[in-house]
Amino acid sequence: MTRMLLYLVLGCCCATAFAVPGDKPATTAAGNPVFAELTASDSAPAATIADPVTNALPATTNSDIYLTDDKHKLVPGDAVNFRIVEDRDPPTAPQKILIVSDSGELDVPYIGLINVDGKTCREATKDITRLLEKDYYYKATVVLGLVAGTKALGRVYVYGEVRLPGPVLLPPNEEFTVSKAIVGAGGFGEFAKKTKVQVIQNPGDNQKVFTINMEDVFEKAHTEKDVILNSGDRVFVPKRGINF
């Protein structure tokens, strides 16, 4: 009997000595289990760990992923997609589309109207980020990009004897001439003096002013007399004298 008890005691001591770590977590004096801390190589990369609440992967804030246009200068009528990465909008959230107003401004969430006329998306992004971080965000990652198909090259202004005087948008990938501007303004008015159409290029200190006979262009097909316009140029159609 004594020998059997001795064998049992020895067996328990051996089992304790050769137990595999991890079979049962060790405990503290208070009885709480102690878990070994995983090394970096043992744990999953942070970017692959889903949010425990939404079960969604976290949004990256790597600004290199978001390429904003640094060539096209924004003009009235341009549409841009606006997003703040830190807001972590769900994938199903509708896009925020902002339109450059006639005064060259964007109505940006939180900060209101900001002038972007003549600035690239990259330049506008820097201004918006600075204003957001001034009063609303510790850090703001702003994504601002042109919406496909809405990029305009600017506008010209047509005045005088036309049916729809005012600004005419310059379409992309197309040479825009005086004749197209007049057509875009609804065509000549009833009393238009077509032989003395005035064109003002580069309005300002270095402006050029000259006169075109648009009857030759429209009625005699002398297209070589038509003039290519750039954003900001102006076309004035005078009124002819009334003959009784």
KEVOBA-6048 format. One record per residue: x, y, z of N, C-alpha, C in turn; residue number from 1. Coordinates in Angstrom, 1 decimal. Layout:
N
KEFI    nxx    nyy    nzz   caxx   cayy   cazz    cxx    cyy    czz  nr
KEFI      X      Y      Z      X      Y      Z      X      Y      Z NUM
...
//
This chain:
244
KEFI    nxx    nyy    nzz   caxx   cayy   cazz    cxx    cyy    czz  nr
KEFI    0.8   -1.2    0.0    0.0    0.0    0.0    0.9    1.3    0.0   1
KEFI    1.9    1.2    0.9    2.8    2.4    0.9    3.5    2.6   -0.4   2
KEFI    3.9    1.5   -1.1    4.6    1.5   -2.4    3.6    2.2   -3.4   3
KEFI    2.4    1.8   -3.4    1.4    2.4   -4.4    1.3    3.9   -4.2   4
KEFI    1.2    4.3   -2.9    1.1    5.8   -2.7    2.3    6.5   -3.2   5
KEFI    3.5    5.9   -3.0    4.7    6.5   -3.5    4.7    6.7   -5.0   6
KEFI    4.3    5.6   -5.7    4.2    5.7   -7.2    3.3    6.8   -7.7   7
KEFI    2.1    7.0   -6.9    1.2    8.0   -7.3    1.8    9.4   -7.2   8
KEFI    2.5    9.6   -6.0    3.1   10.9   -5.8    4.2   11.2   -6.8   9
KEFI    5.0   10.2   -7.2    6.1   10.4   -8.2    5.4   10.7   -9.5  10
KEFI    4.3   10.1   -9.9    3.7   10.3  -11.2    3.2   11.7  -11.3  11
KEFI    2.6   12.2  -10.2    2.1   13.6  -10.2    3.2   14.6  -10.4  12
KEFI    4.3   14.4   -9.7    5.5   15.3   -9.8    6.0   15.3  -11.2  13
KEFI    6.1   14.2  -11.9    6.6   14.1  -13.3    5.7   14.8  -14.2  14
KEFI    4.4   14.6  -14.0    3.4   15.3  -14.9    3.5   16.8  -14.8  15
KEFI    3.7   17.3  -13.6    3.9   18.8  -13.4    5.2   19.3  -14.0  16
KEFI    6.2   18.5  -13.9    7.5   19.0  -14.4    7.6   19.0  -15.9  17
KEFI    6.9   18.1  -16.6    7.0   18.0  -18.0    5.7   18.5  -18.7  18
KEFI    4.9   19.3  -18.1    3.7   19.8  -18.7    4.1   20.8  -19.8  19
KEFI    3.3   20.8  -20.9    3.6   21.7  -22.1    3.1   23.0  -21.8  20
KEFI    3.9   24.1  -21.9    3.4   25.5  -21.7    2.3   25.8  -22.7  21
KEFI    1.2   26.3  -22.3    0.2   26.6  -23.2   -1.0   25.6  -23.1  22
KEFI   -0.7   24.4  -22.6   -1.8   23.5  -22.4   -2.9   24.1  -21.4  23
KEFI   -2.4   24.9  -20.4   -3.2   25.6  -19.5   -2.5   26.9  -19.1  24
KEFI   -3.1   28.0  -19.3   -2.4   29.3  -18.9   -2.1   29.3  -17.4  25
KEFI   -0.9   29.9  -17.2   -0.5   30.1  -15.8   -1.4   31.1  -15.1  26
KEFI   -1.4   31.2  -13.8   -2.2   32.1  -13.1   -1.4   33.0  -12.2  27
KEFI   -1.9   34.1  -11.9   -1.3   35.0  -10.9   -1.8   34.6   -9.5  28
KEFI   -1.2   35.3   -8.5   -1.6   35.0   -7.2   -3.1   35.2   -7.0  29
KEFI   -3.7   36.1   -7.7   -5.1   36.4   -7.6   -6.0   35.4   -8.4  30
KEFI   -5.3   34.5   -9.1   -6.0   33.5   -9.9   -6.3   33.9  -11.3  31
KEFI   -5.9   35.1  -11.8   -6.2   35.5  -13.1   -5.1   34.9  -14.1  32
KEFI   -5.6   34.5  -15.3   -4.6   33.9  -16.2   -3.6   34.9  -16.7  33
KEFI   -2.4   34.5  -17.0   -1.4   35.3  -17.6   -1.1   34.9  -19.0  34
KEFI   -1.2   35.8  -20.0   -1.0   35.5  -21.4    0.3   36.1  -21.9  35
KEFI    1.0   35.4  -22.7    2.3   35.9  -23.2    2.0   36.9  -24.3  36
KEFI    2.8   38.0  -24.4    2.5   39.0  -25.4    3.1   38.6  -26.7  37
KEFI    2.3   38.7  -27.8    2.8   38.3  -29.1    3.8   39.3  -29.6  38
KEFI    4.8   38.8  -30.3    5.8   39.7  -31.0    5.2   40.2  -32.2  39
KEFI    5.9   41.1  -32.9    5.4   41.8  -34.1    5.2   40.7  -35.2  40
KEFI    6.1   39.7  -35.2    6.1   38.7  -36.3    4.9   37.8  -36.1  41
KEFI    4.4   37.6  -34.9    3.3   36.7  -34.6    2.0   37.4  -34.8  42
KEFI    1.9   38.7  -34.8    0.6   39.3  -34.9    0.3   39.7  -36.3  43
KEFI   -1.0   39.9  -36.6   -1.4   40.3  -38.0   -1.1   41.8  -38.2  44
KEFI   -0.8   42.2  -39.4   -0.6   43.6  -39.7   -1.8   44.4  -39.3  45
KEFI   -1.6   45.6  -38.8   -2.7   46.4  -38.3   -3.7   46.7  -39.3  46
KEFI   -3.3   46.9  -40.6   -4.2   47.3  -41.7   -5.2   46.1  -42.0  47
KEFI   -4.9   44.9  -41.6   -5.8   43.8  -41.9   -6.7   43.4  -40.8  48
KEFI   -6.7   44.2  -39.7   -7.5   43.8  -38.5   -8.8   44.6  -38.7  49
KEFI   -9.9   43.9  -38.7  -11.2   44.6  -38.9  -11.7   45.3  -37.7  50
KEFI  -12.5   46.3  -37.9  -13.1   47.1  -36.8  -14.0   46.1  -36.0  51
KEFI  -13.9   46.0  -34.7  -14.8   45.0  -34.0  -16.2   45.4  -34.0  52
KEFI  -16.5   46.7  -34.3  -17.9   47.1  -34.3  -18.5   47.0  -35.6  53
KEFI  -17.9   47.6  -36.6  -18.4   47.6  -38.0  -18.0   46.4  -38.8  54
KEFI  -17.0   45.6  -38.4  -16.4   44.5  -39.1  -15.9   44.9  -40.4  55
KEFI  -15.4   46.2  -40.5  -14.9   46.7  -41.8  -13.4   47.0  -41.6  56
KEFI  -12.7   46.9  -42.7  -11.3   47.3  -42.6  -11.1   48.8  -42.4  57
KEFI  -10.1   49.2  -41.7  -10.0   50.7  -41.5   -9.5   51.4  -42.7  58
KEFI  -10.0   52.6  -42.9   -9.6   53.4  -44.1   -8.1   53.8  -43.9  59
KEFI   -7.4   53.7  -45.0   -6.0   54.2  -45.0   -6.0   55.7  -45.1  60
KEFI   -4.9   56.3  -44.5   -4.8   57.7  -44.6   -3.5   58.0  -45.4  61
KEFI   -3.1   57.1  -46.2   -1.9   57.3  -47.1   -2.2   58.3  -48.2  62
KEFI   -1.8   59.5  -48.1   -2.2   60.5  -49.1   -1.6   60.3  -50.5  63
KEFI   -0.7   59.4  -50.6   -0.1   59.1  -51.9   -1.1   58.3  -52.8  64
KEFI   -2.1   57.7  -52.1   -3.1   56.9  -52.9   -4.1   57.9  -53.6  65
KEFI   -4.3   59.1  -53.1   -5.2   60.0  -53.7   -4.5   61.0  -54.5  66
KEFI   -4.6   60.9  -55.8   -3.9   61.8  -56.7   -4.8   63.0  -57.2  67
KEFI   -4.5   64.2  -56.8   -5.3   65.3  -57.2   -4.7   66.0  -58.4  68
KEFI   -5.6   66.6  -59.2   -5.1   67.2  -60.4   -4.3   68.5  -60.1  69
KEFI   -3.1   68.5  -60.6   -2.2   69.7  -60.4   -1.9   70.5  -61.7  70
KEFI   -2.8   70.3  -62.7   -2.6   71.0  -64.0   -3.8   71.8  -64.3  71
KEFI   -5.0   71.2  -64.3   -6.2   72.0  -64.6   -6.6   73.0  -63.6  72
KEFI   -6.8   74.2  -64.0   -7.1   75.3  -63.0   -8.7   75.4  -63.0  73
KEFI   -9.2   75.3  -61.8  -10.6   75.3  -61.6  -11.3   76.6  -62.1  74
KEFI  -12.5   76.4  -62.7  -13.2   77.5  -63.2  -14.7   77.3  -62.9  75
KEFI  -15.5   78.3  -62.9  -17.0   78.1  -62.6  -17.6   77.0  -63.5  76
KEFI  -18.4   76.2  -62.9  -19.0   75.1  -63.6  -18.3   73.8  -63.3  77
KEFI  -17.0   73.8  -62.9  -16.4   72.5  -62.6  -17.0   71.8  -61.4  78
KEFI  -17.1   70.5  -61.5  -17.6   69.7  -60.4  -16.5   68.9  -59.8  79
KEFI  -16.4   68.9  -58.5  -15.3   68.1  -57.8  -15.9   67.2  -56.8  80
KEFI  -15.2   66.1  -56.6  -15.6   65.1  -55.5  -14.8   65.5  -54.3  81
KEFI  -15.6   65.6  -53.1  -14.9   66.1  -51.9  -15.1   65.0  -50.8  82
KEFI  -14.0   64.7  -50.1  -14.1   63.8  -49.0  -13.0   64.1  -48.0  83
KEFI  -13.3   63.8  -46.7  -12.4   63.9  -45.6  -12.2   62.5  -45.1  84
KEFI  -11.0   62.0  -45.3  -10.7   60.6  -44.9  -11.0   60.3  -43.5  85
KEFI  -10.7   61.2  -42.6  -10.9   61.0  -41.2  -12.3   60.8  -40.8  86
KEFI  -13.3   61.3  -41.6  -14.7   61.1  -41.3  -15.1   59.6  -41.4  87
KEFI  -14.3   58.8  -42.2  -14.6   57.4  -42.3  -16.0   57.1  -42.7  88
KEFI  -16.4   57.8  -43.8  -17.8   57.5  -44.3  -17.9   56.1  -44.7  89
KEFI  -19.1   55.4  -44.5  -19.2   54.0  -45.0  -19.2   54.0  -46.5  90
KEFI  -18.8   52.8  -47.1  -18.7   52.7  -48.5  -20.0   53.0  -49.3  91
KEFI  -21.1   52.9  -48.6  -22.4   53.1  -49.2  -22.9   54.6  -49.2  92
KEFI  -22.1   55.4  -48.5  -22.4   56.8  -48.3  -22.3   57.5  -49.7  93
KEFI  -23.3   58.4  -50.0  -23.2   59.1  -51.3  -22.0   60.0  -51.4  94
KEFI  -21.5   60.2  -52.6  -20.4   61.1  -52.8  -20.8   62.5  -52.6  95
KEFI  -19.9   63.3  -52.1  -20.1   64.7  -51.9  -19.6   65.4  -53.2  96
KEFI  -20.5   66.0  -54.0  -20.1   66.6  -55.2  -20.3   68.1  -55.0  97
KEFI  -19.2   68.9  -55.2  -19.3   70.4  -55.0  -19.1   71.0  -56.4  98
KEFI  -19.8   72.1  -56.7  -19.7   72.8  -57.9  -19.1   74.2  -57.7  99
KEFI  -18.1   74.5  -58.6  -17.5   75.8  -58.5  -18.6   76.8  -59.0 100
KEFI  -18.9   77.8  -58.2  -20.0   78.8  -58.5  -19.5   79.8  -59.5 101
KEFI  -20.4   80.6  -60.0  -20.1   81.6  -60.9  -19.0   82.6  -60.4 102
KEFI  -19.0   82.8  -59.1  -18.0   83.6  -58.4  -16.7   82.9  -58.1 103
KEFI  -16.6   81.7  -58.6  -15.3   80.9  -58.4  -15.1   80.3  -57.0 104
KEFI  -16.3   80.1  -56.3  -16.2   79.6  -54.9  -16.7   78.2  -54.8 105
KEFI  -16.2   77.4  -53.8  -16.8   76.1  -53.4  -17.4   76.3  -52.1 106
KEFI  -18.6   75.7  -51.9  -19.2   75.7  -50.6  -18.8   74.4  -49.9 107
KEFI  -17.7   74.5  -49.1  -17.1   73.3  -48.4  -17.7   73.1  -47.1 108
KEFI  -18.1   71.8  -46.8  -18.6   71.5  -45.5  -17.7   72.0  -44.3 109
KEFI  -18.4   72.4  -43.3  -17.7   73.0  -42.1  -17.2   74.4  -42.2 110
KEFI  -16.6   74.7  -43.4  -15.9   76.0  -43.4  -16.6   77.0  -44.4 111
KEFI  -17.6   76.5  -45.2  -18.4   77.4  -46.0  -17.6   77.8  -47.3 112
KEFI  -17.9   79.0  -47.8  -17.4   79.4  -49.1  -15.9   79.7  -49.1 113
KEFI  -15.2   79.1  -50.1  -13.8   79.4  -50.2  -13.5   79.6  -51.7 114
KEFI  -12.7   80.6  -52.0  -12.4   80.9  -53.4  -11.3   79.9  -54.0 115
KEFI  -11.7   79.3  -55.1  -10.8   78.3  -55.8  -10.6   78.7  -57.2 116
KEFI  -11.1   79.8  -57.7  -11.0   80.2  -59.1   -9.5   80.3  -59.5 117
KEFI   -9.1   79.6  -60.5   -7.8   79.7  -61.0   -6.8   78.8  -60.3 118
KEFI   -7.3   78.0  -59.3   -6.4   77.1  -58.5   -6.6   75.7  -59.0 119
KEFI   -5.5   74.9  -58.9   -5.7   73.5  -59.2   -6.3   72.8  -58.0 120
KEFI   -6.7   71.5  -58.2   -7.3   70.8  -57.1   -6.3   70.6  -56.0 121
KEFI   -5.0   70.4  -56.3   -4.0   70.3  -55.3   -3.8   71.5  -54.5 122
KEFI   -3.9   72.7  -55.2   -3.7   74.0  -54.4   -5.0   74.2  -53.5 123
KEFI   -6.1   73.9  -54.1   -7.4   74.1  -53.3   -7.4   73.2  -52.1 124
KEFI   -6.9   71.9  -52.3   -6.8   71.0  -51.2   -6.0   71.5  -50.0 125
KEFI   -4.8   72.1  -50.3   -4.0   72.7  -49.3   -4.7   73.8  -48.5 126
KEFI   -5.4   74.7  -49.2   -6.2   75.7  -48.5   -7.3   75.2  -47.6 127
KEFI   -8.0   74.2  -48.2   -9.1   73.6  -47.4   -8.6   72.9  -46.2 128
KEFI   -7.5   72.1  -46.3   -6.9   71.4  -45.2   -6.5   72.3  -44.1 129
KEFI   -5.8   73.4  -44.5   -5.3   74.4  -43.5   -6.5   75.0  -42.7 130
KEFI   -7.6   75.3  -43.4   -8.8   75.9  -42.7   -9.5   74.9  -41.8 131
KEFI   -9.5   73.6  -42.3  -10.2   72.6  -41.4   -9.4   72.3  -40.2 132
KEFI   -8.0   72.2  -40.3   -7.2   71.9  -39.2   -7.1   73.1  -38.2 133
KEFI   -7.4   74.3  -38.7   -7.4   75.5  -37.8   -8.4   75.4  -36.8 134
KEFI   -9.7   75.0  -37.1  -10.8   75.1  -36.2  -11.5   73.8  -35.9 135
KEFI  -11.4   72.8  -36.8  -12.3   71.6  -36.8  -11.6   70.3  -36.6 136
KEFI  -10.4   70.1  -37.1   -9.7   68.8  -37.1   -8.3   69.0  -36.5 137
KEFI   -7.9   68.0  -35.8   -6.5   67.9  -35.4   -5.6   67.6  -36.6 138
KEFI   -6.1   66.7  -37.4   -5.5   66.3  -38.7   -6.6   66.0  -39.7 139
KEFI   -6.5   66.6  -40.9   -7.5   66.4  -41.9   -6.8   66.0  -43.2 140
KEFI   -7.3   64.8  -43.8   -6.8   64.4  -45.0   -7.9   64.6  -46.1 141
KEFI   -7.7   65.6  -46.9   -8.8   66.0  -47.8   -8.5   65.4  -49.2 142
KEFI   -9.6   64.8  -49.7   -9.5   64.3  -51.1  -10.4   65.2  -52.0 143
KEFI   -9.8   65.8  -53.0  -10.5   66.7  -53.9  -10.1   66.4  -55.3 144
KEFI  -11.0   65.9  -56.1  -10.7   65.6  -57.5  -11.8   65.9  -58.5 145
KEFI  -11.4   66.2  -59.7  -12.4   66.6  -60.7  -13.3   65.4  -61.0 146
KEFI  -14.6   65.6  -61.2  -15.5   64.6  -61.6  -15.4   64.4  -63.1 147
KEFI  -15.3   63.2  -63.5  -15.1   62.9  -65.0  -16.2   63.5  -65.8 148
KEFI  -15.8   64.1  -66.9  -16.8   64.6  -67.8  -17.3   66.0  -67.5 149
KEFI  -16.9   66.6  -66.4  -17.4   68.0  -66.1  -16.3   69.0  -66.2 150
KEFI  -15.1   68.6  -66.6  -14.0   69.6  -66.7  -14.2   70.6  -67.8 151
KEFI  -14.3   71.8  -67.5  -14.4   72.9  -68.5  -13.1   73.6  -68.6 152
KEFI  -12.9   74.3  -69.7  -11.6   75.0  -69.9  -11.8   76.5  -69.6 153
KEFI  -12.9   76.9  -69.1  -13.2   78.3  -68.8  -14.4   78.8  -69.5 154
KEFI  -14.5   80.1  -69.7  -15.6   80.6  -70.4  -15.2   81.9  -71.1 155
KEFI  -16.0   82.3  -72.1  -15.9   83.6  -72.8  -17.2   84.3  -72.6 156
KEFI  -17.2   85.6  -72.8  -18.4   86.4  -72.6  -18.8   87.1  -73.9 157
KEFI  -20.1   86.9  -74.2  -20.6   87.5  -75.4  -21.7   88.5  -75.1 158
KEFI  -21.5   89.7  -75.6  -22.4   90.8  -75.3  -23.0   91.4  -76.5 159
KEFI  -24.0   92.3  -76.3  -24.5   93.1  -77.5  -25.7   92.4  -78.1 160
KEFI  -25.8   92.4  -79.5  -26.9   92.0  -80.2  -26.8   90.5  -80.5 161
KEFI  -27.0   89.7  -79.4  -27.1   88.2  -79.5  -28.4   87.9  -78.7 162
KEFI  -28.9   86.7  -78.9  -30.2   86.3  -78.3  -30.0   86.0  -76.8 163
KEFI  -28.8   85.4  -76.4  -28.6   85.0  -75.0  -27.2   85.6  -74.6 164
KEFI  -27.2   86.9  -74.3  -25.9   87.4  -73.9  -25.4   86.9  -72.5 165
KEFI  -24.1   86.8  -72.4  -23.6   86.3  -71.1  -22.4   85.3  -71.3 166
KEFI  -22.1   84.6  -70.3  -20.9   83.7  -70.4  -21.3   82.4  -71.2 167
KEFI  -20.3   81.9  -72.0  -20.4   80.7  -72.7  -19.2   79.8  -72.3 168
KEFI  -19.5   78.6  -71.9  -18.5   77.7  -71.5  -17.6   77.2  -72.6 169
KEFI  -16.3   77.0  -72.4  -15.4   76.5  -73.4  -15.4   75.0  -73.2 170
KEFI  -15.8   74.2  -74.1  -15.7   72.7  -74.0  -14.3   72.2  -74.0 171
KEFI  -14.0   71.1  -73.4  -12.6   70.5  -73.5  -12.4   69.9  -74.8 172
KEFI  -11.1   69.8  -75.2  -10.6   69.1  -76.4  -11.2   69.7  -77.7 173
KEFI  -11.4   71.0  -77.7  -12.0   71.6  -78.9  -11.5   73.0  -79.0 174
KEFI  -11.2   73.5  -80.2  -10.8   74.9  -80.5  -12.1   75.7  -80.5 175
KEFI  -12.2   76.7  -79.7  -13.4   77.5  -79.5  -13.2   78.8  -80.2 176
KEFI  -14.0   79.1  -81.2  -13.8   80.3  -82.0  -15.0   81.3  -81.8 177
KEFI  -14.8   82.5  -82.4  -15.8   83.5  -82.3  -17.2   83.0  -82.8 178
KEFI  -17.2   82.3  -83.9  -18.5   81.9  -84.5  -19.1   80.9  -83.5 179
KEFI  -18.4   80.0  -82.8  -19.0   79.1  -81.9  -19.5   79.8  -80.7 180
KEFI  -18.8   80.9  -80.3  -19.3   81.7  -79.1  -20.6   82.3  -79.4 181
KEFI  -20.7   82.8  -80.6  -22.0   83.5  -81.0  -23.1   82.5  -81.1 182
KEFI  -22.8   81.3  -81.7  -23.9   80.3  -81.7  -24.2   79.9  -80.3 183
KEFI  -23.2   79.7  -79.4  -23.5   79.4  -78.0  -24.3   80.4  -77.3 184
KEFI  -24.3   81.7  -77.8  -25.1   82.8  -77.2  -26.4   82.9  -77.9 185
KEFI  -26.8   81.9  -78.6  -28.1   81.9  -79.2  -28.2   82.5  -80.6 186
KEFI  -27.0   82.9  -81.2  -27.0   83.5  -82.5  -27.2   85.0  -82.5 187
KEFI  -27.1   85.6  -83.7  -27.2   87.0  -83.8  -28.7   87.5  -83.4 188
KEFI  -28.7   88.7  -82.9  -30.0   89.3  -82.7  -30.5   89.9  -84.0 189
KEFI  -31.7   90.4  -83.9  -32.4   91.0  -85.2  -31.6   92.1  -85.7 190
KEFI  -31.0   93.0  -84.9  -30.4   94.2  -85.4  -28.8   94.1  -85.3 191
KEFI  -28.3   92.9  -85.3  -26.9   92.8  -85.1  -26.1   93.3  -86.4 192
KEFI  -25.0   94.0  -86.1  -24.1   94.4  -87.2  -23.0   93.4  -87.3 193
KEFI  -23.3   92.4  -88.2  -22.4   91.2  -88.3  -21.0   91.6  -88.9 194
KEFI  -20.9   92.7  -89.6  -19.6   93.0  -90.2  -18.6   93.7  -89.3 195
KEFI  -19.1   94.1  -88.1  -18.2   94.8  -87.2  -18.2   94.2  -85.8 196
KEFI  -18.0   92.9  -85.7  -18.0   92.2  -84.4  -16.6   92.4  -83.8 197
KEFI  -16.7   92.9  -82.5  -15.5   93.2  -81.8  -15.0   92.1  -80.9 198
KEFI  -13.7   91.8  -80.9  -13.1   90.8  -80.1  -12.1   91.4  -79.1 199
KEFI  -12.2   91.1  -77.9  -11.2   91.6  -76.9  -10.5   90.4  -76.3 200
KEFI   -9.2   90.2  -76.6   -8.5   89.1  -76.0   -7.6   89.6  -74.9 201
KEFI   -7.4   88.7  -73.9   -6.6   89.0  -72.7   -7.1   90.4  -72.1 202
KEFI   -8.3   90.5  -71.6   -8.8   91.8  -71.0   -7.8   92.2  -69.9 203
KEFI   -7.5   93.4  -69.9   -6.6   94.0  -68.9   -5.5   94.9  -69.5 204
KEFI   -4.4   94.9  -68.9   -3.3   95.9  -69.4   -2.8   95.4  -70.7 205
KEFI   -2.7   94.1  -71.0   -2.2   93.7  -72.3   -3.2   93.2  -73.3 206
KEFI   -4.4   93.7  -73.2   -5.5   93.3  -74.0   -5.3   93.7  -75.5 207
KEFI   -5.9   92.9  -76.4   -5.9   93.2  -77.8   -7.3   93.3  -78.3 208
KEFI   -7.6   94.3  -79.0   -8.9   94.6  -79.5   -8.9   94.6  -81.1 209
KEFI   -9.8   93.9  -81.7   -9.8   93.9  -83.2  -11.2   93.6  -83.6 210
KEFI  -11.5   93.9  -84.9  -12.9   93.7  -85.4  -12.9   92.6  -86.5 211
KEFI  -13.9   91.8  -86.6  -14.1   90.7  -87.5  -15.4   90.9  -88.3 212
KEFI  -15.3   90.6  -89.6  -16.5   90.6  -90.4  -17.1   89.2  -90.4 213
KEFI  -18.1   89.0  -89.5  -18.6   87.6  -89.3  -19.5   87.2  -90.4 214
KEFI  -19.9   88.1  -91.3  -20.7   87.7  -92.5  -19.8   86.9  -93.4 215
KEFI  -18.5   87.2  -93.5  -17.6   86.4  -94.3  -17.5   85.0  -93.7 216
KEFI  -17.5   84.9  -92.4  -17.4   83.6  -91.8  -18.6   82.7  -91.9 217
KEFI  -19.8   83.3  -91.6  -21.0   82.6  -91.6  -21.6   82.4  -93.0 218
KEFI  -21.6   83.4  -93.8  -22.3   83.3  -95.1  -21.4   83.0  -96.3 219
KEFI  -20.1   83.3  -96.2  -19.2   83.1  -97.3  -18.1   82.0  -97.0 220
KEFI  -18.3   81.4  -95.8  -17.4   80.2  -95.4  -15.9   80.6  -95.4 221
KEFI  -15.6   81.8  -95.1  -14.2   82.2  -94.9  -13.7   81.9  -93.5 222
KEFI  -13.6   80.6  -93.2  -13.3   80.1  -91.8  -11.9   80.6  -91.3 223
KEFI  -11.1   81.0  -92.3   -9.7   81.4  -91.9   -9.8   82.8  -91.1 224
KEFI  -10.9   83.5  -91.3  -11.1   84.7  -90.6  -11.6   84.6  -89.2 225
KEFI  -12.1   83.4  -88.9  -12.6   83.1  -87.5  -11.4   83.1  -86.5 226
KEFI  -11.6   83.5  -85.3  -10.6   83.7  -84.3  -10.8   82.7  -83.2 227
KEFI   -9.7   82.1  -82.8   -9.8   81.1  -81.6   -9.7   82.0  -80.3 228
KEFI  -10.6   81.6  -79.4  -10.8   82.3  -78.2  -10.2   81.5  -77.0 229
KEFI   -9.8   82.2  -76.0   -9.3   81.6  -74.7  -10.2   82.1  -73.6 230
KEFI  -10.1   81.4  -72.5  -10.9   81.7  -71.3  -10.7   83.2  -70.9 231
KEFI  -11.8   83.9  -70.7  -11.8   85.3  -70.3  -12.0   86.2  -71.5 232
KEFI  -11.8   85.8  -72.7  -11.9   86.7  -73.9  -13.4   87.1  -74.0 233
KEFI  -13.6   88.3  -74.7  -14.9   88.9  -74.8  -15.2   89.1  -76.3 234
KEFI  -16.5   89.0  -76.6  -17.0   89.2  -77.9  -18.2   90.2  -77.8 235
KEFI  -18.1   91.3  -78.6  -19.2   92.3  -78.5  -19.8   92.4  -79.9 236
KEFI  -21.1   92.2  -80.0  -21.8   92.4  -81.3  -22.6   93.7  -81.3 237
KEFI  -22.2   94.7  -82.1  -22.8   96.0  -82.1  -24.2   96.0  -82.8 238
KEFI  -24.9   97.0  -82.6  -26.2   97.2  -83.2  -26.1   98.0  -84.5 239
KEFI  -26.7   97.6  -85.6  -26.6   98.3  -86.8  -27.7   99.4  -86.8 240
KEFI  -27.4  100.4  -87.7  -28.4  101.4  -87.8  -29.7  100.9  -88.5 241
KEFI  -30.9  101.4  -88.2  -32.1  100.9  -88.7  -32.4  101.7  -90.0 242
KEFI  -32.6  100.9  -91.1  -32.9  101.5  -92.4  -34.4  101.5  -92.7 243
KEFI  -35.0  102.6  -93.0  -36.4  102.6  -93.3  -36.6  102.5  -94.8 244
//
